Amino acid sequence: MAEKILTKNFDLRDSHTLRVYREAGGYRAWDKARGMEPAAITEEVKKSNLRGLGGAGFPTGVKWGFIPKGSTAPKYLVVNADEGEPGTFKDRYILERDPHALIEGMLIAARAIDSRVGFVYIRGEYVQPWRIFSAAVKEAYDAGLLGAAVPGGGFDIVIHRGAGAYICGEETGLISSLEGKKGWPKLKPPFPAIKGAFGQPTIVNNVETLVCLPHILTRGAEWFAGLGTKTQGGTRLYSVSGHVVRPGVVEAPVSVTLRQLIYEHCGGIRGGRALKAVVPGGASAAILTPDEIDIPMDVDGPKSKGSMIGSAGVIVMDDTVSIPDALMVVARFYAHESCGQCTPCRESTGWIYKMSHRIVEGKGRKEDLDNILDVAKRGAGTTICAFYDGAVGPYISYIEKFRDEFEALIRSGAHA
Amino acid sequence: MPKLTVNGKEIEVPAGTNLIEAARTAGVEVPHYCYHPGLSIAGQCRLCMVDIDKVPRPQIACNTVVAEGMVVETETPRVKDTRRSMMEFHLINHPLDCPVCDQAGECWLQIYYMKHGLYDPRMTDEKVHKPKAVPLGPHVILDAERCILCSRCVRFCDEITGTGELGIFQRGDHSEIGLFPGTALENAYSGNVIDICPVGALTDRDFRFQVRVWYLDTTKSICNGCARGCNIEIHTNKHRTHHNQGKRVARLKPRFNAEVNQWWLCDAGRYGFRWIDDDSRLTAPSIRTDGQMVETTWDDALGALAAALGRYRPEEIGVLASPQMSNEDLWALRRLLDGLGVVNRDFAVPPREPGEDDKLLIRADKNPNTRGATLLGLAPGAGGLDAGGILDAAAQKKVKCLWVLHHDLTASGFAAARVTAALEGAEIVVFQGTTASLTSARAALVLPSAAYAETDGTFTNFQGRVQRFRAAMPPLGEAEADWRVFGRLRARLPRVAADSALGAERPEQVFAALAAAVPAFTGLSYRTLGDTGQMVKA
């Protein structure tokens, strides 16, 4: 088993406390970062090949570099802890088991982008993570790690709880919600780094992304980059759910293959059954068939099969699963969660759900499948945010890869 | 200024212009729903997609700013296909109830479907149902099923009036426009949301179901509701006279003028047209005979007025002109009074309730032509009495002929007793105006005036902008434009010399005469005024 890095504190007793975090070497990276020039921190992060781990996989150091040089405006660091992608639960583990790692990561990032205020947007349903993280923030304030004492003008953390909308995990939807508005994604340009929260330059980073920073600073960018593949450094947390023997959060280098994740880390398919399909990166990723799992689970591996690594939420389905049922479930999710702002997404998520539901009810028509595919493709790439493109992934892949199953269901009107 | 190419045509537009506006200057219409030049960019309808050279996917034109050397194509197969898709998305949950929808005929879903849609509908499932026929306020009614959620109305209330009554509630295809709890859409500009709603979601409670819009005629005009002089269109129903409850004016709509009202019109102006077709309109001259008002001919009425004007010395005549009258009316009157030597003249009658300027359009002065009346010299002549003085002189029987134009003095800011004393004190009271009132009821001679909507003319707004309005229909009954009446009157008054204003046959001739005589109007003509008007000389 490879070395645990992001999860190294997870199994320590009271790992959520400042005392245990410090005993395990915590806040030493911050001590080092305090002595570094902000630009040097950004440079180190760029060299580490750290990619955003919330879903989009954008290089973190490059993103920081979009903050206008020499801007005297207040700059905000926003932490996306709205973990809402179905099949993803890794940030929850971090918030509950290693909250100080996030605080330390925020301090480092804030120094790099010259931010004095960090907002942590926590998913509304995450009550326990919110309690634990809030207690850790209080501990950090009491210890002088946060507040006015932070060099460079102080650093404060504001915790904001979401209210249950998936779209508020989208970078600009989150910013709208944080501003007290309806959680509608914003038109780009302007991008958040230019004009983000409250109209100021803003960097939105995922929880796990920030938690990588202390390790990069203490052990060096080369070391971190070396853990992964050519285009992505480090390890990451895979949330594996579904029909495996040992579901849960698995830390592995990003070079791990999907097959290894399923059969080695998670003990294979339950009851010795056959793998039917697997979603590699949360509900928005295209589905893969058993012959497509020999791929590295970095940003490029799933992409080579027309899918995406997304939030690394691996959903494993054995041969008991009805793919038309699965499509109906994800279609219902997207119809329910579409914010309603852009016409193509608002209208077609509902329409596709109705069609997929009708098919499952045994009232499918032979033109339904082509209609779903056509509607999905027509709307793809036409909206303000990536939500609809995320919905299109399952719509198209479920039908194209399991068309026989859909057609049999439509013909017979009943599940086989 | 960046140069770019739109559909092969090279254009140059100011930096910062978006592609919808840039295309417009090239004569190309990019279809859109949510974009409105007077509101912030929403980018929601996704209809305005265009192809831009070197950009992999079509982009929304509303949120794309021009750049030097940009090559934009609005009619590529890919753009046309995207547009057709967007039309389908807009319509899958739309009730398609055009036959009973008041917007039919001026609905952008209909227009763009015929122009850019024309697909075979594929949606066979149950549509989403939402609230219908929901009154949002005194003027606006909502059908949420017809709404395409372009958010123009929401942005109008947020950005233009700042009242923020409207929001979009719920999510996904259950999203709907609605009022925030405890509010109603009753701001002073609420009717504008009806204009900017591209579909039949927000319709006019006043206008709906009165007449189909394709029966309406449109005339460019100027609102007479206050000193702003908002540019409007008068929509008249002449072809289906049994519709619209037999009334000719069906509705008023704002007409864009960048310098005056942009795209907007206040509710007071928009709905303040009832009087034009009201039963209280004066439609024939009448004269008091044996204590009773009896209809008479214009010849007899003008003869009676000429006789009265000839009977009294100039200082025994008092004239109250009105800033509701056009520049043409006022100038012809001025020439007549100068010819008679009448100096007891004024136009400023205080209102009963003082108005208030607001931050958008509404002016405290509820008259469309106060500035014109001032510039054209309808204020008291040398040694003449002002309005209050004329009334008091009438009460003291010093002014014996009191000629009141348009004002209802009994509804003015003058005390009732002062008005009564004047109307009773004068030997003869002449009323000339559009509408019967307690003032006209006390006159011995009543002359019916054409309404502004029934005649051509100009008003000068508070900024000094001279703006044309046009006759939307002939005067009601025997009513007549005031300037024409003054000309006919002059012919009966040998004391008053002939004059190009008083001898005019068309209003532009009166205007030409005043432009030649009054320095502020030098160089102006109906042709130079055009549709948006011109400023008087400072």
HADDOCK unambig.tbl for C-alpha pairs under 7 A between the chains (distance, minus, plus):
assign (segid A and resid 187 and name CA) (segid B and resid 43 and name CA) 6.80 0.50 0.50
assign (segid A and resid 335 and name CA) (segid B and resid 172 and name CA) 6.33 0.50 0.50
assign (segid A and resid 336 and name CA) (segid B and resid 172 and name CA) 6.45 0.50 0.50
assign (segid A and resid 337 and name CA) (segid B and resid 172 and name CA) 6.58 0.50 0.50
assign (segid A and resid 338 and name CA) (segid B and resid 171 and name CA) 6.43 0.50 0.50
assign (segid A and resid 338 and name CA) (segid B and resid 172 and name CA) 4.53 0.50 0.50
assign (segid A and resid 339 and name CA) (segid B and resid 171 and name CA) 4.99 0.50 0.50
assign (segid A and resid 339 and name CA) (segid B and resid 172 and name CA) 4.98 0.50 0.50
assign (segid A and resid 340 and name CA) (segid B and resid 171 and name CA) 5.26 0.50 0.50
assign (segid A and resid 340 and name CA) (segid B and resid 172 and name CA) 3.82 0.50 0.50
assign (segid A and resid 340 and name CA) (segid B and resid 173 and name CA) 6.09 0.50 0.50
assign (segid A and resid 340 and name CA) (segid B and resid 175 and name CA) 6.04 0.50 0.50
assign (segid A and resid 341 and name CA) (segid B and resid 44 and name CA) 5.75 0.50 0.50
assign (segid A and resid 342 and name CA) (segid B and resid 44 and name CA) 4.48 0.50 0.50
assign (segid A and resid 342 and name CA) (segid B and resid 45 and name CA) 5.80 0.50 0.50
assign (segid A and resid 342 and name CA) (segid B and resid 46 and name CA) 6.79 0.50 0.50
assign (segid A and resid 343 and name CA) (segid B and resid 44 and name CA) 6.48 0.50 0.50
assign (segid A and resid 343 and name CA) (segid B and resid 45 and name CA) 5.34 0.50 0.50
assign (segid A and resid 343 and name CA) (segid B and resid 46 and name CA) 6.76 0.50 0.50
assign (segid A and resid 343 and name CA) (segid B and resid 89 and name CA) 6.42 0.50 0.50
assign (segid A and resid 343 and name CA) (segid B and resid 90 and name CA) 6.39 0.50 0.50
assign (segid A and resid 344 and name CA) (segid B and resid 86 and name CA) 6.53 0.50 0.50
assign (segid A and resid 344 and name CA) (segid B and resid 89 and name CA) 5.62 0.50 0.50
assign (segid A and resid 346 and name CA) (segid B and resid 172 and name CA) 4.77 0.50 0.50
assign (segid A and resid 346 and name CA) (segid B and resid 173 and name CA) 5.08 0.50 0.50
assign (segid A and resid 347 and name CA) (segid B and resid 89 and name CA) 5.72 0.50 0.50
assign (segid A and resid 347 and name CA) (segid B and resid 173 and name CA) 5.59 0.50 0.50
assign (segid A and resid 348 and name CA) (segid B and resid 89 and name CA) 6.68 0.50 0.50
assign (segid A and resid 350 and name CA) (segid B and resid 173 and name CA) 6.26 0.50 0.50
assign (segid A and resid 354 and name CA) (segid B and resid 125 and name CA) 6.93 0.50 0.50
assign (segid A and resid 378 and name CA) (segid B and resid 85 and name CA) 6.41 0.50 0.50
assign (segid A and resid 382 and name CA) (segid B and resid 46 and name CA) 6.88 0.50 0.50
